[in-house]
Amino acid sequence: MSTQTISVPDLGGADNVDVIEICVAVGDTLEAEQSIVVLETDKATMEVPCPVAGKVTAIHIADGAKVNEGDALIELETVAAEVPAVEAEAPVSKEQVPEPAPAQQTPTETAAPAASSEQPIIVPDLGGADNVDVIEVCVAAGDSVAEGDSLFVLETDKASMEVPAEVAGTIASISLAEGDKVNQGQQVGIILAEVAAQPAATEPAPGAQNKSPEADKELPPAPTTPAPTAELQVASPAPKKTDGNIYAGPAVRQLARQLAVDIDKVSATGPRGRLTKEDIRNFAKRIIEDVNNGKLSGGAGIPKIPEIDFSQFGPIELEPLSKIAKITAENMSRNWLNVPHVTQFDDADITELEAFRKSMKAEAEKRGSKLTPLPFLIKAVAVALRAEPSFNVSLHADGEHKVKKDYVHIGIAADTPRGLLVPVIRDADKKGLWEIADEVNELVAKARAGKLMPKQMQGACFTISSLGAMGGKGFTPIVNAPEVAILGVSKASIQPVWDGQAFQPRQMLPLCLSYDHRAINGADCGRFFTYLVAVLGDIRRLLL
Ligand code: CAO
């Protein structure tokens, strides 16, 4: 047994390289080639594998530290006979990490591209790795690229690398897709080079761009420089972050793939905005928790509505959505996707109700009030909720319980200049029609003046959405979860109603009752709705 110090290998001239992940802990038993740390420069990430098997007895670096070639990484207790000259040999996978293309390390100046400005896009030297995964294609035919812009990203088990454009120009073709596998020397596209802008283009490296696959075979043997050098050099001289704006090392990507996590959606907490394995695990954990808590259900995987440039069809103007409109849109989508809706329709005969209401008009004016059909509806719904309490519930977030409510608060959908607001009439079952009418008028006026307090919009058991003043024969309102039902009110009109002997002209009010079928079944709805229609048909029942 002896103790060996494993140090940072040749970094190809890069200084102060970030340690983005330490893959081992004291006491770990490592196999040869097992990753010790992940390092990252602006241009590439790399894993440093352990050259020999052994047991970690000390770690000399911390996550986020900066290291240089030769810095001690770990102490390893090894069997003496197996120990190679650890620091002399680069502790890097020789197969999987791309090795440098010598000419890329020292680009040579050449003349501008010749008459034909077509430049093939060639897979560069991959250090002997075969069938390397294309994990991202950053360009499409027709795209303009600057010299050094990333064209595509490759990944082996140990490293990821961005392949840059050797010349500025336009992508004439790119025959790559995410998930393809490529090999060194393979032509994968063509760039139409900007001839004038290329007075001194970089000579394509042997084994890199502008070179036929055959030419690769004549390459000098891969230098003994360790793979990290290769990777750092092969990467783009002016790289973009991969995956949108996210840096993610190969180990992190691999974990993300295993957990089916889309790394574009994960917030990075690592140094310089880098994703860590912990970020991926936390993201996956949060999703699982949300699913278990019922916060995340339907909606996942629903294809997005495509973005369209409407100006191609005619003149347009962009108007920002108000905050209320955005919240409403979010709530509507959430409720629409989560709640299995059923909407039942019926007409209430409000002939007598209307006769009574009209008879009270003068008195209402005297009181400085206004009596529309709405206060009658609020009162009737409140009474019906008491009579049929199966509607006065919410589903508990734990998915195991119903919350039965011993209070009756009714929300009123109000159209305001800022958007839809729903003030709440508290304890509507205990209030008289005048009180309800006054409260509605006051709350709606406040809503339209933007003066409603959040508390005045909370706690509703049930919502009424009245479009009666505007018209329409019926609609299917969306339940305002966690409430379980909503009443839509359309425009009353005189209809011929058969009384058994003749048609009578009756004032009929079309009603639409949407309910959450998880909480309420059809029979409950039938009872509640019949009761409500009966109360509206004979408002003396409000007294019972
Ligand atoms: N049938 C026929 N006439 C009706 C009616 C009905 N169902 N409901 C109201 N009316 C009449 C009223 O009686 C009033 O006429 P009079 O002054 O002659 O009595 C007139 O229409 C205007 O009423 P109103 O709109 O001022 O008052 P309201 O109490 O009926 O409604 C409010 C108040 C706040 C609900 C309503 O103004 C509103 O904003 N409605 C829109 C709700 C909405 O946007 N819902 C959609 C939400 S998404 O599901």
Boltz pocket constraint, residues with backbone or C-beta under 6 A from the ligand:
constraints:
  - pocket:
      binder: B
      contacts: [[A, 371], [A, 372], [A, 373], [A, 374], [A, 375], [A, 412], [A, 413], [A, 414], [A, 415], [A, 416], [A, 420], [A, 444], [A, 465], [A, 466], [A, 467], [A, 468], [A, 469], [A, 470], [A, 477], [A, 478], [A, 489], [A, 490], [A, 491], [A, 492], [A, 493], [A, 509]]
      max_distance: 6.0
